[in-house]
Amino acid sequence: MIEHQLIIIANFKMPYGKYKDEYIVNIPESYIIWMLNNATLNNNIKEKLRFIKEIKDNGLEHLLRPLIKKG
């Protein structure tokens, strides 16, 4: 179950904003925090941003990069 969630988060791209179409794992943490504090987000995106923030807070984003599906 957690592996499936990691694959989803690794391949999630921001749907809008400054980093539109960028993999969420590559978005700076400062922007993620700003989005969480200032943007009107749907629950799905908010959940993903909180999850990636937790990953970044613990320095684990390197574990997601191999899960990105190329092509």
C-alpha positions in Angstrom: 0.0 0.0 0.0 2.7 2.5 1.0 4.7 1.6 -2.2 1.7 2.5 -4.3 1.4 5.9 -2.5 5.1 6.6 -3.1 4.8 5.8 -6.8 1.8 8.2 -7.0 3.5 11.0 -5.2 6.7 10.5 -7.2 4.8 10.9 -10.5 2.5 13.7 -9.4 3.0 17.0 -11.3 1.7 20.3 -10.1 -1.5 21.1 -12.0 -1.1 24.9 -11.8 1.0 27.8 -10.4 4.6 28.7 -10.8 5.7 25.1 -11.0 2.9 23.8 -13.2 3.8 20.4 -14.8 6.8 20.0 -12.6 7.2 16.8 -10.6 6.2 17.6 -7.0 9.4 16.1 -5.7 11.4 18.7 -7.6 9.4 21.7 -6.2 11.3 23.7 -3.6 10.1 23.1 -0.1 9.6 26.9 0.4 7.1 27.0 -2.4 5.3 23.9 -1.0 5.0 25.6 2.4 3.8 28.8 0.7 1.1 26.9 -1.2 -0.1 25.1 1.9 -0.3 28.4 3.8 -1.7 30.7 1.1 -3.4 28.9 -1.7 -7.0 27.6 -2.0 -6.3 23.9 -2.6 -8.5 20.9 -3.1 -8.0 18.1 -0.5 -6.2 15.8 -3.0 -3.5 18.4 -3.8 -3.3 19.5 -0.2 -2.7 15.9 0.9 0.0 15.4 -1.7 1.7 18.7 -0.7 1.7 17.7 3.0 3.1 14.3 2.1 5.9 15.6 0.0 6.7 18.2 2.7 7.1 15.4 5.2 9.4 13.6 2.8 11.5 16.7 2.3 11.6 17.5 6.0 13.2 14.1 6.5 15.6 14.4 3.5 14.0 11.4 1.8 13.2 12.8 -1.6 16.0 10.8 -3.2 13.9 7.7 -2.5 11.2 9.0 -4.8 13.3 10.0 -7.9 13.9 6.3 -9.0 10.1 5.8 -8.9 9.4 8.5 -11.6 8.1 6.8 -14.8 10.1 8.1 -17.7 8.3 8.6 -21.0 
